[in-house]
């Protein structure tokens, strides 16, 4: 079956709404619905790929943020929250779990003793360095069906959408 002939759940959704409520314009769901579906699929694939490293996708997010922050690989929970898409309550639980796994340590911030920094342990650095390679390989596989030109166009379109929607 040619890709143009392929009918997915989003085509069915739009077709159904066009029949049931023809006065509504459901065409934007051709994009939004697929982005939402792709997000779920890509997150699930990333989670599966990370299983062998022994960490979850949310763990990767925090560990990777610490790792890419550069030495001494320490950030405040507030700084982590800017980079990770979870609630503050979930962040607290996640930091506690990563501490128990000895992937991070918690230490008082020398600038403000009331703040507890999260820092990457040697074990954590080793785990994230392995896991991020797996993650990047999975990401490459996920876009491998697109040519380099298609990828550049897709990046530009997604950035345009994000810039407009985030500002709103």
N, C-alpha and C positions, 0 to 999 in steps of 0.2 A: 504494500500500500504506500503510495506516495505521501510524503509528509503533508502536502497541501490537503489531501483527502482524509487524513487522520482526524478523527472526532474524539475529543476528550470530554471530561466532565464539565469543563467550562463552556464548551460549545453547546452541550446539552442544556446547561443552566440558562444561558443567554437565549437559546431557542425557545425553551419553556416560557421564560418571562415575556419574550416577544409575542407568543401566542396568548398568554394569560393577561398581560398588561401591555398591549401594543403602544399605548400612549407614553410609556416610560422608555427612556433610552438606556438600555443595559449594556451598550457597547464598551463602556469603560471596564466592565468586568472581564473583557477579553484580556486585558493587561493586569488589572488588580487581582483578579481571581488566580491568575497563573503565577503572579509574584508570591501571593500567599501560599499557594500549593507548593511552589518551588522551595520557598523558605522552610516549610515543614519537611519536605523530602531531603533537602540539603543538610538540615540539622540532624535528621535521623541518620543519614549516611555518615556524617562526621562522628556522631556518637558511636556508631558501629565500628568505624575505623579506629577509634580511640580505645576500644575495649581492651586490646592487647597491651596498651600502655598502663592500664589500671586506673585511669582517671575518666571523669565525666566531662561532657562538653563545658559545663559551667566552671569546673575546675580549671580546664584549659584556659578559659577566658581570664581568670584571675592570675594564674601562673604566668601566662603569656604577657599580661599587662605588666607584671612585676619584672619579668625577664627583659622585655623591651625597654623598660625604664632606664636601663643601664646601671652600672655599679653605684651604690651598694645593693641594688635591687630591692629597695624599700619604698613603700608608699603609705599614705594614710588611707583609712577606709573611705574618706571623702574623695580622695584622688582616684581610688579604684572604682568608686561608684560612677564616675564620669565616663569610664571606659567599659563598664560591664552592665548589661541590661537585666539587672535583678533589683529587687527591693532592698532597702536597708536591713530589714529583718532577715531576709534570705542571705544577705551578705554576711551578717554576723554569724549565722549558722554555718555558712560555707567556710569562713575563716577559722572557726572552731574546729571543723572537720579536717581542714588542711593542716592545722596545727597538730592535731592528734595523729595524722598520718606522717608527721615530721617533714612535710613539704614546705611549710613556712614556719617562721617564728614570729612572736609578738614581742615588741619592745617599746618602752616609753620613748616618745619623741623628745630629743634633747631641747628642741625649741619650745615645746609645750607638753609638760609632763602629764597633762590630762588626756592626751591623745596617744593611742597605742598604734605604732607603726606595724605594718605587715611586711615581713622580709622573706626572701627566698633562701631556703637552706641549701646546702650542697646537694642533698638528695633531691630537693625540689628542682634545682637547676638542671640536674641530670635528667629527671623525668620530663621536664618541659622541653628540653632540647631534643629529646627523642620524639615526644608527642607532637611537637610543632612540625617536624619533618613529615610525620604521618599525615597531619592535618593539611599541610600544603600539597602533598601528593594527592590526597583525596580531592581537594579543591581543583587541582589541575585536571584530574579525571572528569570532574563534574562539568567542566567547560571545554573539554577536549574535542567535542563534536563541532565547536565553533572555530572558524578560521581566525587567524590573528586579527584580520581586519574587522570581522564580526565582533570579536571580543572588545576591540577599541571602541566601536560604535555603541555596543551594549553598555560599556563602562560610562561613556559620555551621556547616554540617555538616562541611565540610573542616577548618575550624579545630578543631572538636571532635575529629575523628579525629587530626589532627596533634598536638594537645596531649596526648592520651592515649598515642599511640604513641611520640612523642618522649620522654616522661617514663619510659616503660617500660624 
